[in-house]
């Protein structure tokens, strides 16, 4: 199982980024996926979740109205569209597959700063 995140980087407040997580090694379309983040000195927190078929999706209250999770099962990829970014969104973002015991990507840095 492999999860590879991409799309992170440095962005100014109010900007946008789209994170991607490419999955392999399991039947992606059968499993729910999640995005987490961890800021320095803080615990890892759940940001967004999406069902296997993509019909059910939820985001944390802290990002509601700004972040959207989606998936493309034909491409074995889950996305996190992040708009109106704030400095407090700065963190390492991880995708997580709810397959077996659970698998994590390596994480990708998102920094929101002017």
ZIVEN-V958509 format. One line per field, one symbol per residue. ss: DSSP state (h for helix, s for strand, l for the rest). phi: phi as a letter, one per 20 degrees, with the letter a starting at -180 (. if undefined). psi: psi as a letter, one per 40 degrees, with the letter a starting at -180 (. if undefined). A space follows every 10 residues. Layout:
# ZIVEN-V958509
ss->???
phi->???
psi->???
This chain:
# ZIVEN-V958509
ss->lsssssllss slllllssss sssslllhhh llssssssll llllssssss llllllsssl hhhlllssss ssllllssss ssllllhhhl ssssssslll llsslllsss ssll
phi->.cccebofqd bfgnecbcec cedbnbegfe cfccdcbbeg mcffcfdbbb fgenfdbccf gfcfnddcdb bcffdlcdcc ecdlfdgfef aedcecdecm fncdfenbec cdbe
psi->hhhhiieaah iiheaiihii hhiieigdee iiiihiihih eiihihdiii ideedhiiii deehedihii ihddefhiih hhifiideeh ihhhihhghb ehiiieihhh hhi.
